[in-house]
Amino acid sequence: MVQTNSPPVWVTPVKGSATTAPVDESVYSEPAMSGSSFAWSATDQHYRFNWGSPKNGAGYYWRIGVKLDDNTIQAVNIGLR
């Protein structure tokens, strides 16, 4: 990982269709971060953002992403349970 000149920008999540398949989930114990800024971990050499997903978002797919300093957007679809 290379630290960028400016931190990634959180792109507003987009709610998709209802989930129809079981969701493969991993449990994370870190609390959601406040605001919309990413944190750089000098120890782990990566940015992180712990999204506090909406309570009414369960049972749907969501597209979440970041805008990088080269203006590209990297996104992923996740299912919330």
WORASUL-V380886 format. One record per residue. N is the residue number from 1. RES is the residue in three letters. OMEGA is omega in degrees with one decimal (* if undefined). BURIAL is I if it has 9 or more other C-alpha atoms within 8 Angstrom, else O. D_FIRST is the distance of its C-alpha to the first C-alpha in Angstrom with 2 decimals. Layout:
n = (N	N)
res = (RES	RES)
omega = (OMEGA	OMEGA)
burial = (BURIAL	BURIAL)
d_first = (D_FIRST	D_FIRST)
This chain:
n = (1	2	3	4	5	6	7	8	9	10	11	12	13	14	15	16	17	18	19	20	21	22	23	24	25	26	27	28	29	30	31	32	33	34	35	36	37	38	39	40	41	42	43	44	45	46	47	48	49	50	51	52	53	54	55	56	57	58	59	60	61	62	63	64	65	66	67	68	69	70	71	72	73	74	75	76	77	78	79	80	81)
res = (MET	VAL	GLN	THR	ASN	SER	PRO	PRO	VAL	TRP	VAL	THR	PRO	VAL	LYS	GLY	SER	ALA	THR	THR	ALA	PRO	VAL	ASP	GLU	SER	VAL	TYR	SER	GLU	PRO	ALA	MET	SER	GLY	SER	SER	PHE	ALA	TRP	SER	ALA	THR	ASP	GLN	HIS	TYR	ARG	PHE	ASN	TRP	GLY	SER	PRO	LYS	ASN	GLY	ALA	GLY	TYR	TYR	TRP	ARG	ILE	GLY	VAL	LYS	LEU	ASP	ASP	ASN	THR	ILE	GLN	ALA	VAL	ASN	ILE	GLY	LEU	ARG)
omega = (177.2	177.4	-176.4	177.5	176.2	-178.1	174.7	178.3	179.6	177.7	-178.7	179.6	179.2	179.6	-180.0	-177.0	177.4	177.1	179.5	179.2	176.9	179.3	175.7	-174.0	171.0	-177.2	176.6	-176.6	-179.8	178.2	176.5	177.8	176.9	179.2	-177.7	-179.1	174.5	176.7	176.7	175.3	179.5	179.7	-176.7	178.2	174.5	173.4	175.7	175.9	178.6	-175.1	172.5	-175.3	-179.1	-180.0	-179.9	179.8	-178.7	178.3	-179.9	170.0	177.8	174.0	178.7	-177.9	179.6	172.6	-177.4	-175.8	173.8	179.2	173.8	176.1	176.1	-175.6	178.8	174.0	177.8	175.3	176.9	-179.7	*)
burial = (O	O	O	O	O	O	I	I	I	I	O	O	O	O	I	O	O	O	I	O	O	O	O	O	O	O	O	O	O	O	O	O	I	O	O	O	I	I	O	I	I	O	O	O	I	I	I	O	I	O	O	O	O	O	O	O	I	I	I	I	I	I	I	I	I	I	I	I	I	O	O	O	O	O	O	O	O	O	I	I	O)
d_first = (0.00	3.77	6.53	9.13	12.79	13.96	12.84	13.03	16.70	18.06	20.33	23.61	23.84	26.54	28.96	29.88	32.55	33.75	32.18	34.56	32.76	31.78	28.37	26.09	24.82	22.91	24.04	21.87	23.74	21.66	23.65	22.73	21.35	23.84	23.45	20.88	18.02	14.55	13.81	10.85	10.83	10.72	11.73	9.25	6.19	6.18	8.99	12.12	15.50	18.45	20.86	24.50	25.94	29.57	32.27	33.95	30.82	31.52	32.62	30.70	27.62	25.25	22.79	19.97	17.23	15.28	15.91	13.12	14.12	15.12	17.52	16.30	16.64	14.74	17.14	18.27	21.82	22.61	26.05	27.41	30.22)
